[in-house]
Amino acid sequence: MPRYFFNIHGTRARPDEEGEELPDNEAAWHEATIIAGEIFRDIDGKFRPGQDWSLEVTDEQRKPLYTIEISAKQMK
């Protein structure tokens, strides 16, 4: 089974050193949406306008497959 890595950039930068075995790219995308939701809940109250973070999904060769980006901007 292929291994996928979920790297966090921005407010809580953290490279994924372990990865996770999943059946295919579609399963990796699904897992990324779950992880992104959990991260956003965890940083609730700490995330401010002007901050950005992203979750990058890579394959076994560390080739980027998907990115979920969150950006907060204050409207004037």
N, CA and C atoms as a LAMMPS dump frame, in Angstrom:
ITEM: TIMESTEP
0
ITEM: NUMBER OF ATOMS
228
ITEM: BOX BOUNDS ff ff ff
-5.0000000000000000e+02 5.0000000000000000e+02
-5.0000000000000000e+02 5.0000000000000000e+02
-5.0000000000000000e+02 5.0000000000000000e+02
ITEM: ATOMS id mol type element x y z
1 1 1 N 0.851 -1.173 0
2 1 2 C 0 0 0
3 1 3 C 0.897 1.236 0
4 2 1 N 0.563 2.249 -0.793
5 2 2 C 1.402 3.462 -0.849
6 2 3 C 1.361 4.265 0.453
7 3 1 N 2.429 4.997 0.695
8 3 2 C 2.538 5.849 1.886
9 3 3 C 2.395 7.306 1.455
10 4 1 N 1.624 8.066 2.221
11 4 2 C 1.393 9.486 1.968
12 4 3 C 1.845 10.278 3.19
13 5 1 N 2.318 11.509 2.936
14 5 2 C 2.805 12.384 3.991
15 5 3 C 1.96 13.655 4.017
16 6 1 N 1.667 14.139 5.226
17 6 2 C 0.799 15.299 5.426
18 6 3 C 1.606 16.364 6.164
19 7 1 N 2.143 17.314 5.425
20 7 2 C 3.045 18.34 5.955
21 7 3 C 2.287 19.633 6.228
22 8 1 N 2.479 20.163 7.415
23 8 2 C 1.82 21.407 7.815
24 8 3 C 2.813 22.557 7.655
25 9 1 N 2.35 23.638 7.049
26 9 2 C 3.169 24.848 6.869
27 9 3 C 2.404 26.039 7.435
28 10 1 N 3.111 26.981 8.015
29 10 2 C 2.478 28.203 8.507
30 10 3 C 2.462 28.267 10.014
31 11 1 N 1.294 28.545 10.584
32 11 2 C 1.145 28.777 12.019
33 11 3 C 1.744 27.665 12.86
34 12 1 N 1.505 26.426 12.475
35 12 2 C 2.051 25.274 13.2
36 12 3 C 2.871 24.418 12.243
37 13 1 N 3.958 24.928 11.746
38 13 2 C 4.774 24.201 10.77
39 13 3 C 5.254 22.881 11.35
40 14 1 N 5.033 21.823 10.572
41 14 2 C 5.46 20.504 11.025
42 14 3 C 5.527 19.55 9.831
43 15 1 N 6.726 19.087 9.497
44 15 2 C 6.815 18.082 8.429
45 15 3 C 6.386 16.721 8.966
46 16 1 N 5.768 15.93 8.129
47 16 2 C 5.33 14.583 8.498
48 16 3 C 6.474 13.627 8.186
49 17 1 N 7.099 13.086 9.204
50 17 2 C 8.232 12.178 9.028
51 17 3 C 7.792 10.719 8.898
52 18 1 N 6.598 10.391 9.406
53 18 2 C 6.117 9.015 9.419
54 18 3 C 5.27 8.646 8.211
55 19 1 N 4.345 9.51 7.875
56 19 2 C 3.417 9.221 6.795
57 19 3 C 2.358 8.223 7.214
58 20 1 N 1.496 7.901 6.262
59 20 2 C 0.404 6.979 6.522
60 20 3 C 0.146 6.153 5.281
61 21 1 N -0.026 4.864 5.465
62 21 2 C -0.346 3.989 4.341
63 21 3 C -1.835 4.082 4.042
64 22 1 N -2.139 4.386 2.797
65 22 2 C -3.522 4.504 2.347
66 22 3 C -3.641 3.845 0.976
67 23 1 N -4.846 3.411 0.599
68 23 2 C -5.011 2.661 -0.645
69 23 3 C -4.691 3.44 -1.927
70 24 1 N -4.997 4.774 -1.948
71 24 2 C -4.813 5.528 -3.187
72 24 3 C -4.877 7.031 -2.922
73 25 1 N -4.712 7.815 -3.995
74 25 2 C -4.719 9.279 -3.884
75 25 3 C -6.048 9.803 -3.352
76 26 1 N -7.147 9.178 -3.743
77 26 2 C -8.466 9.623 -3.283
78 26 3 C -8.582 9.466 -1.763
79 27 1 N -8.079 8.37 -1.229
80 27 2 C -8.089 8.155 0.216
81 27 3 C -7.18 9.176 0.91
82 28 1 N -6.068 9.527 0.279
83 28 2 C -5.167 10.539 0.841
84 28 3 C -5.851 11.902 0.893
85 29 1 N -6.607 12.236 -0.154
86 29 2 C -7.349 13.502 -0.172
87 29 3 C -8.377 13.525 0.951
88 30 1 N -9.102 12.437 1.107
89 30 2 C -10.109 12.348 2.163
90 30 3 C -9.458 12.535 3.539
91 31 1 N -8.347 11.871 3.774
92 31 2 C -7.624 12.001 5.035
93 31 3 C -7.148 13.44 5.238
94 32 1 N -6.694 14.091 4.177
95 32 2 C -6.232 15.484 4.275
96 32 3 C -7.356 16.406 4.728
97 33 1 N -8.573 16.201 4.23
98 33 2 C -9.692 17.065 4.638
99 33 3 C -10.02 16.87 6.115
100 34 1 N -9.893 15.648 6.605
101 34 2 C -10.133 15.378 8.025
102 34 3 C -9.049 16.05 8.875
103 35 1 N -7.793 15.879 8.482
104 35 2 C -6.676 16.473 9.22
105 35 3 C -6.79 17.994 9.231
106 36 1 N -7.11 18.598 8.083
107 36 2 C -7.229 20.061 8.002
108 36 3 C -8.317 20.568 8.946
109 37 1 N -9.447 19.873 9.005
110 37 2 C -10.524 20.264 9.918
111 37 3 C -10.083 20.195 11.369
112 38 1 N -9.358 19.139 11.724
113 38 2 C -8.869 18.997 13.098
114 38 3 C -7.872 20.097 13.448
115 39 1 N -6.989 20.418 12.524
116 39 2 C -6.002 21.479 12.76
117 39 3 C -6.714 22.811 12.962
118 40 1 N -7.677 23.107 12.1
119 40 2 C -8.376 24.385 12.196
120 40 3 C -9.116 24.497 13.526
121 41 1 N -9.713 23.425 13.999
122 41 2 C -10.372 23.45 15.307
123 41 3 C -9.358 23.679 16.423
124 42 1 N -8.198 23.044 16.31
125 42 2 C -7.159 23.183 17.34
126 42 3 C -6.603 24.596 17.43
127 43 1 N -6.527 25.313 16.305
128 43 2 C -5.951 26.662 16.344
129 43 3 C -7.016 27.732 16.497
130 44 1 N -8.278 27.329 16.672
131 44 2 C -9.375 28.285 16.866
132 44 3 C -9.011 29.217 18.017
133 45 1 N -9.162 30.495 17.795
134 45 2 C -8.815 31.482 18.813
135 45 3 C -7.374 31.947 18.711
136 46 1 N -6.512 31.17 18.058
137 46 2 C -5.106 31.54 17.892
138 46 3 C -4.83 32.031 16.477
139 47 1 N -5.727 31.701 15.564
140 47 2 C -5.565 32.073 14.159
141 47 3 C -6.105 33.484 13.974
142 48 1 N -5.291 34.379 13.462
143 48 2 C -5.639 35.794 13.336
144 48 3 C -5.539 36.262 11.889
145 49 1 N -6.231 37.374 11.566
146 49 2 C -6.08 37.946 10.221
147 49 3 C -4.609 38.213 9.915
148 50 1 N -4.228 37.943 8.689
149 50 2 C -2.849 38.113 8.258
150 50 3 C -2.046 36.834 8.355
151 51 1 N -2.632 35.793 8.91
152 51 2 C -1.939 34.515 9.025
153 51 3 C -2.414 33.557 7.935
154 52 1 N -1.55 32.669 7.565
155 52 2 C -1.853 31.643 6.579
156 52 3 C -1.297 30.322 7.076
157 53 1 N -1.934 29.238 6.689
158 53 2 C -1.345 27.92 6.907
159 53 3 C -1.821 27.004 5.805
160 54 1 N -1.085 25.94 5.604
161 54 2 C -1.467 24.989 4.568
162 54 3 C -1.109 23.57 4.987
163 55 1 N -1.8 22.637 4.374
164 55 2 C -1.547 21.215 4.559
165 55 3 C -1.204 20.659 3.181
166 56 1 N 0.004 20.164 3.05
167 56 2 C 0.48 19.622 1.776
168 56 3 C 0.5 18.093 1.865
169 57 1 N -0.075 17.448 0.875
170 57 2 C -0.063 15.987 0.8
171 57 3 C 0.948 15.591 -0.266
172 58 1 N 1.883 14.707 0.112
173 58 2 C 2.871 14.217 -0.846
174 58 3 C 2.812 12.692 -0.908
175 59 1 N 3.332 12.146 -2.001
176 59 2 C 3.387 10.691 -2.139
177 59 3 C 4.689 10.157 -1.547
178 60 1 N 4.96 8.886 -1.764
179 60 2 C 6.152 8.246 -1.191
180 60 3 C 7.459 8.9 -1.624
181 61 1 N 7.474 9.454 -2.832
182 61 2 C 8.679 10.129 -3.329
183 61 3 C 8.706 11.611 -2.933
184 62 1 N 7.77 11.99 -2.062
185 62 2 C 7.635 13.379 -1.577
186 62 3 C 7.202 14.33 -2.685
187 63 1 N 6.585 13.797 -3.728
188 63 2 C 6.026 14.623 -4.801
189 63 3 C 4.677 15.181 -4.329
190 64 1 N 4.499 16.523 -4.366
191 64 2 C 3.239 17.122 -3.924
192 64 3 C 2.062 16.646 -4.778
193 65 1 N 0.981 16.286 -4.087
194 65 2 C -0.248 15.863 -4.759
195 65 3 C -1.381 16.863 -4.561
196 66 1 N -1.53 17.34 -3.324
197 66 2 C -2.616 18.261 -2.987
198 66 3 C -2.113 19.282 -1.973
199 67 1 N -2.784 20.432 -1.958
200 67 2 C -2.543 21.433 -0.914
201 67 3 C -3.883 22.022 -0.505
202 68 1 N -4.098 22.087 0.788
203 68 2 C -5.25 22.805 1.34
204 68 3 C -4.681 24.042 2.014
205 69 1 N -5.168 25.225 1.608
206 69 2 C -4.642 26.477 2.146
207 69 3 C -5.742 27.249 2.859
208 70 1 N -5.393 27.808 4.019
209 70 2 C -6.309 28.659 4.78
210 70 3 C -5.62 30.009 4.952
211 71 1 N -6.336 31.057 4.602
212 71 2 C -5.792 32.407 4.692
213 71 3 C -6.849 33.311 5.344
214 72 1 N -6.425 34.109 6.296
215 72 2 C -7.333 35.029 6.975
216 72 3 C -6.923 36.465 6.658
217 73 1 N -7.901 37.251 6.236
218 73 2 C -7.657 38.667 5.926
219 73 3 C -8.734 39.522 6.564
220 74 1 N -8.327 40.645 7.094
221 74 2 C -9.275 41.582 7.684
222 74 3 C -9.734 42.542 6.597
223 75 1 N -11.035 42.684 6.468
224 75 2 C -11.604 43.596 5.474
225 75 3 C -11.734 44.973 6.106
226 76 1 N -11.382 45.996 5.361
227 76 2 C -11.441 47.361 5.907
228 76 3 C -12.685 48.063 5.465
